[in-house]
Amino acid sequence: MTYAAYPGLRQREFAPWREKIVSGIYDPRPLPLADKAGATIGYAMTEKQGGSDLRETVTRARFLEDTPEGRVYLLTGHKWFFSVPVSDGFFTLARSTPGVSCFFVPGFLPDGARNRIRLQRLKDKCGNRSNASSEVEYHEALAWLVGEEGQGIREILSHSHLTRLDFAVASAGLMRQALTLALDHTQSRRGFGLALADQPMMTNILADLAIDSEASTLLAFRVARATDGIETDEKERHFARLTTPLAKFWNCRRAAAFVVEALECHGGNGFIEENPMARLYREAPLNAIWEGTSNMMAMDVLRTLRKQPEAGEAVMDELEGARGADPAYDRWLGRLGDELARSRNDDGHGRRLTGLLATALQASALHADGHADSFQAFCRSRLAGDWGQVYGTLEDAPEMRAIVERATVASTHRHAHTGSHTGKAG
Ligand SMILES: Cc1cc2nc3c(=O)[nH]c(=O)nc-3n(C[C@H](O)[C@H](O)[C@H](O)COP(=O)(O)OP(=O)(O)OC[C@H]3O[C@@H](n4cnc5c(N)ncnc54)[C@H](O)[C@@H]3O)c2cc1C
């Protein structure tokens, strides 16, 4: 959230905040900004009556005065989800006369006293426990207006673009960690006379997971590269606009099923809290929910396709780059063209279309930057239609063993460099 906040704090008055954000220092002390070496920023949008539909915001904003620090308002209301309440400042939404507006709420008032944000309780979450999430009330909390009054939802969602990219990357990271743990366990434990990883059905599962891990990582990094080019390359800007919600949708959705499979690779040991898999299992569904649920991502993809044809064209251009590399890929592109025409005006097809596009982009990213084995196995399984509903259902994939070995080399390499190989990865 702190990363996403930087461009949001573009107003001249926020220069001291920007400086503390990029200091590279995490300073946990509860102090006014001037006394801190680094700043952390949170976002508080969600209210009880709805997190997806932010038009339902009822927190009130009352104009107080214009100051050199900006236009000051007093906020009164309740926020149902408020993560990292120890942050130094928060972007939030509240209703002023022209509509829902975006505000920045500092943790401390200019006179050094605490701002009037009352923490009611911490959420008892099923996972993600090392991040505190709370419920709060604003009692005439001081806030500065950000952007144009009444345009708050658009303003705050423009920051979400960056947190959504983070979740696409983070979910790929979560998958890779789960895969590393599954490889480590199945290669060091034996059953029925062989290392579990060498039992044919387990080899199939591990290869299947490794393909997904590689494809999700490359998808996320392709979007990250486009995001780097947002200000200098118009085509990359259009590409990033469509593929950010798309990659967030796909990688975050894949993560949960992926982690369940990696957990089962550990047998009963995976279900025990001492094993890091238990923590990954509890964490895995979350990225799909916050910063916009899966359905909100699919709606964003549909909306972008409808309103910004250049974004769809940038993605289709990219996909054309791999045409001819595999017959299943070419057929998929043909199918995609039909689905695009059919789904554009039908919200009910949002997930389907987003999934089809994401799968095509994963294949094209594997073709451009991945290993040829993975690209071929991906096309044969995900695109040619002979893949089952669960992991471990690759058919006729002679390169399975090589795929597993490559994924393993990466994990052994990591241990060699950190010197932390204790027999338990992660
Ligand atoms: C651990 C955690 C920490 C969080 N931290 C923060 C935070 O710091 N700041 C913050 O602002 N929020 C935070 N949230 C809240 C989170 O962003 C919201 O929960 C999320 O945006 C969904 O809103 P909601 O819970 O109100 O669900 P709802 O909006 O009620 O949605 C419920 C379901 O309905 C679906 N849905 C809604 N509308 C439609 C539609 N039109 N078509 C189809 N389906 C639809 C959704 O996709 C979802 O599956 C946090 C949540 C969690 C779990």
PDBQT file of the ligand as one rigid body, heavy atoms in Angstrom, charges set to zero:
ROOT
HETATM    1  C1  LIG A 501      -7.678  -9.499   5.726  1.00  0.00    +0.000 C 
HETATM    2  C2  LIG A 501      -8.388  -8.364   5.059  1.00  0.00    +0.000 A 
HETATM    3  C3  LIG A 501      -7.853  -7.092   5.163  1.00  0.00    +0.000 A 
HETATM    4  C4  LIG A 501      -8.490  -6.024   4.542  1.00  0.00    +0.000 A 
HETATM    5  N1  LIG A 501      -7.942  -4.770   4.650  1.00  0.00    +0.000 NA
HETATM    6  C5  LIG A 501      -8.585  -3.722   4.082  1.00  0.00    +0.000 A 
HETATM    7  C6  LIG A 501      -8.066  -2.391   4.199  1.00  0.00    +0.000 A 
HETATM    8  O1  LIG A 501      -7.013  -2.159   4.788  1.00  0.00    +0.000 OA
HETATM    9  N2  LIG A 501      -8.746  -1.375   3.657  1.00  0.00    +0.000 N 
HETATM   10  C7  LIG A 501      -9.917  -1.584   2.997  1.00  0.00    +0.000 A 
HETATM   11  O2  LIG A 501     -10.496  -0.617   2.521  1.00  0.00    +0.000 OA
HETATM   12  N3  LIG A 501     -10.448  -2.812   2.866  1.00  0.00    +0.000 NA
HETATM   13  C8  LIG A 501      -9.797  -3.887   3.384  1.00  0.00    +0.000 A 
HETATM   14  N4  LIG A 501     -10.334  -5.145   3.263  1.00  0.00    +0.000 N 
HETATM   15  C9  LIG A 501     -11.657  -5.298   2.673  1.00  0.00    +0.000 C 
HETATM   16  C10 LIG A 501     -11.674  -5.839   1.266  1.00  0.00    +0.000 C 
HETATM   17  O3  LIG A 501     -11.089  -4.918   0.371  1.00  0.00    +0.000 OA
HETATM   18  C11 LIG A 501     -13.149  -6.130   0.944  1.00  0.00    +0.000 C 
HETATM   19  O4  LIG A 501     -13.545  -7.209   1.777  1.00  0.00    +0.000 OA
HETATM   20  C12 LIG A 501     -13.364  -6.462  -0.499  1.00  0.00    +0.000 C 
HETATM   21  O5  LIG A 501     -13.150  -5.334  -1.297  1.00  0.00    +0.000 OA
HETATM   22  C13 LIG A 501     -14.792  -6.984  -0.752  1.00  0.00    +0.000 C 
HETATM   23  O6  LIG A 501     -15.756  -6.169  -0.198  1.00  0.00    +0.000 OA
HETATM   24  P1  LIG A 501     -16.884  -6.791   0.757  1.00  0.00    +0.000 P 
HETATM   25  O7  LIG A 501     -16.204  -7.592   1.814  1.00  0.00    +0.000 OA
HETATM   26  O8  LIG A 501     -17.777  -5.693   1.201  1.00  0.00    +0.000 OA
HETATM   27  O9  LIG A 501     -17.677  -7.816  -0.157  1.00  0.00    +0.000 OA
HETATM   28  P2  LIG A 501     -18.906  -7.486  -1.115  1.00  0.00    +0.000 P 
HETATM   29  O10 LIG A 501     -18.647  -6.249  -1.862  1.00  0.00    +0.000 OA
HETATM   30  O11 LIG A 501     -20.158  -7.577  -0.324  1.00  0.00    +0.000 OA
HETATM   31  O12 LIG A 501     -18.827  -8.738  -2.098  1.00  0.00    +0.000 OA
HETATM   32  C14 LIG A 501     -19.246 -10.054  -1.734  1.00  0.00    +0.000 C 
HETATM   33  C15 LIG A 501     -19.132 -10.940  -2.957  1.00  0.00    +0.000 C 
HETATM   34  O13 LIG A 501     -20.007 -10.468  -3.976  1.00  0.00    +0.000 OA
HETATM   35  C16 LIG A 501     -19.306 -10.226  -5.174  1.00  0.00    +0.000 C 
HETATM   36  N5  LIG A 501     -19.879  -9.075  -5.867  1.00  0.00    +0.000 N 
HETATM   37  C17 LIG A 501     -20.063  -7.818  -5.407  1.00  0.00    +0.000 A 
HETATM   38  N6  LIG A 501     -20.617  -7.047  -6.347  1.00  0.00    +0.000 NA
HETATM   39  C18 LIG A 501     -20.799  -7.839  -7.444  1.00  0.00    +0.000 A 
HETATM   40  C19 LIG A 501     -21.300  -7.635  -8.763  1.00  0.00    +0.000 A 
HETATM   41  N7  LIG A 501     -21.743  -6.443  -9.164  1.00  0.00    +0.000 N 
HETATM   42  N8  LIG A 501     -21.319  -8.669  -9.610  1.00  0.00    +0.000 NA
HETATM   43  C20 LIG A 501     -20.863  -9.879  -9.240  1.00  0.00    +0.000 A 
HETATM   44  N9  LIG A 501     -20.371 -10.134  -8.018  1.00  0.00    +0.000 NA
HETATM   45  C21 LIG A 501     -20.321  -9.124  -7.124  1.00  0.00    +0.000 A 
HETATM   46  C22 LIG A 501     -17.860  -9.992  -4.759  1.00  0.00    +0.000 C 
HETATM   47  O14 LIG A 501     -16.968 -10.325  -5.823  1.00  0.00    +0.000 OA
HETATM   48  C23 LIG A 501     -17.730 -10.943  -3.572  1.00  0.00    +0.000 C 
HETATM   49  O15 LIG A 501     -17.429 -12.228  -4.045  1.00  0.00    +0.000 OA
HETATM   50  C24 LIG A 501      -9.696  -6.234   3.835  1.00  0.00    +0.000 A 
HETATM   51  C25 LIG A 501     -10.214  -7.526   3.745  1.00  0.00    +0.000 A 
HETATM   52  C26 LIG A 501      -9.578  -8.578   4.347  1.00  0.00    +0.000 A 
HETATM   53  C27 LIG A 501     -10.186  -9.945   4.241  1.00  0.00    +0.000 C 
ENDROOT
TORSDOF 0
